Amino acid sequence: MTEAALTRARWRKSSRSNSAPATCVELAALPSAVAVRDSKDPEGPKLLLSPVAWANLASAIKTGQFDA
């Protein structure tokens, strides 16, 4: 994945994140990956996940597998 592809990415964050902007992540769907970044540091590092890895992570989050 090139930095140019990330520069052109359309980043979005959940509508539920408005109540706690300090804890937001943003996502960008790319042709072969899903990019994740910290909304407080948009120029900082990005995490790239395959679509399958993203689907698995999102499912685990939704089912509470990471809840303390």
Secondary structure, 3 states (H helix, E strand, C coil): CCHHHHHCCCCECCHHHHHCHHHCEEEEECCCCEEEEECCCCCCCEEEECHHHHHHHHHHHHCCCCCC
